[in-house]
Amino acid sequence: MTQEALARVGASWARVRGKGNPEAYVRTTMARLHISRWRRLRRERLTGEPPEVGYTDPGLGRVEGDSGLWRLLGGLPPRQRAVLVLRYYEQHSDAEIADILGVATVTVRTQAFRALAKLRESLPHNGFAGPCWHLRFG
């Protein structure tokens, strides 16, 4: 990919050099070629036949038996629920969550704090140490 980018830039080097920052131009060309290649490889391929075997996510099966965790999450406001799912289930950082939701990072932290507080109130107070134990440390 680097070689292809350099070959493309080399063909028009006189024009590129006159623009002032040829290194940035070369880096941009390399990045765009990489993105184009990635998109080509990730493109969905349609087939005429459906798959023979359905796909089931083993992680979803574990969560379904998770003492009603999804039911508890369903009782939260939409933004708080989204923050917790993105943070703990999808494993995104606060900055990534803020970017996905279009909010400030501090808003993500605030929503997570409030959501965890509501979940703690919903949990039984009889020494619960089940699958939601990590929610006490959020």
C-alpha positions in Angstrom: 0.0 0.0 0.0 2.8 2.4 0.8 4.5 1.6 -2.5 1.2 2.3 -4.4 0.8 5.6 -2.6 4.4 6.7 -3.4 3.9 5.6 -7.0 0.8 7.7 -7.3 2.4 10.8 -5.7 5.6 10.3 -7.7 3.7 10.6 -10.9 2.6 14.2 -9.9 5.5 15.1 -7.7 6.1 18.5 -9.2 2.6 19.6 -8.5 2.6 18.1 -4.9 5.9 19.6 -4.0 4.7 23.1 -5.0 1.8 22.9 -2.5 3.9 23.5 0.5 3.7 20.3 2.6 4.4 17.2 0.5 4.9 14.9 3.5 1.3 15.6 4.6 0.0 15.0 1.1 1.8 11.6 1.0 0.5 10.6 4.4 -3.0 11.5 3.4 -2.7 9.5 0.2 -1.5 6.5 2.2 -4.3 6.8 4.7 -7.0 7.1 2.0 -5.6 4.1 0.1 -5.7 2.1 3.4 -9.3 3.1 4.1 -10.3 2.2 0.5 -8.7 -1.2 0.7 -10.3 -1.8 4.1 -13.8 -0.9 2.8 -13.4 -3.2 -0.2 -12.5 -6.1 2.1 -15.3 -5.4 4.6 -18.0 -5.0 1.9 -21.0 -7.3 2.4 -21.2 -10.1 -0.1 -24.7 -11.1 -1.2 -25.5 -14.7 -2.0 -28.5 -16.4 -3.5 -28.7 -19.0 -0.8 -29.4 -18.4 2.9 -26.9 -19.9 5.4 -27.5 -23.5 6.3 -27.1 -22.9 10.0 -28.3 -19.9 12.0 -25.9 -17.9 14.1 -26.3 -17.6 17.8 -24.1 -15.5 20.0 -23.0 -17.5 23.0 -22.6 -14.2 25.0 -26.2 -13.4 24.6 -27.2 -16.7 26.1 -25.1 -16.0 29.2 -26.7 -12.5 29.6 -30.2 -13.9 29.3 -29.6 -15.9 32.4 -28.1 -13.0 34.2 -30.6 -12.5 37.0 -32.7 -10.1 35.0 -29.9 -7.7 34.2 -31.5 -6.8 30.9 -34.8 -6.2 32.7 -33.1 -3.8 35.1 -31.4 -2.0 32.2 -34.7 -1.7 30.5 -36.0 0.4 33.4 -33.3 3.0 32.9 -33.8 6.1 30.8 -32.5 5.6 27.2 -29.3 7.6 27.5 -28.3 6.0 30.8 -29.0 2.5 29.3 -27.0 3.3 26.2 -24.0 4.5 28.2 -24.0 1.3 30.4 -24.4 -1.0 27.4 -21.7 0.7 25.4 -19.3 0.8 28.4 -19.8 -2.7 29.9 -21.2 -4.8 27.1 -19.5 -3.3 24.1 -16.3 -2.3 26.0 -16.1 1.2 24.7 -14.1 4.0 26.5 -15.8 7.1 27.8 -14.4 9.1 24.9 -15.7 6.6 22.3 -19.1 6.6 24.0 -19.2 10.4 23.9 -18.4 10.4 20.2 -21.1 7.7 19.5 -23.8 9.5 21.4 -22.7 13.0 20.4 -22.3 14.3 24.0 -19.4 15.5 26.1 -17.2 12.9 28.0 -18.3 14.4 31.3 -22.0 13.7 30.3 -21.1 10.1 29.7 -19.5 9.8 33.2 -22.5 11.6 34.8 -25.0 9.3 33.0 -23.0 6.2 34.0 -22.9 7.3 37.6 -26.6 8.0 37.8 -27.5 4.7 36.0 -25.3 2.7 38.3 -26.8 4.3 41.3 -30.3 3.4 40.0 -29.2 -0.2 39.4 -27.7 -0.4 42.9 -31.1 0.7 44.3 -32.8 -2.0 42.3 -30.5 -4.9 43.4 -31.6 -7.0 46.3 -29.7 -6.0 49.5 -29.3 -9.6 50.8 -25.6 -10.0 50.1 -26.0 -10.1 46.3 -22.8 -11.4 44.7 -24.2 -12.6 41.3 -23.3 -11.6 37.8 -23.8 -7.9 38.5 -21.2 -7.7 41.3 -19.0 -5.3 39.2 -21.7 -2.7 39.2 -20.8 -1.8 42.8 -17.4 -0.6 41.6 -18.5 1.6 38.6 
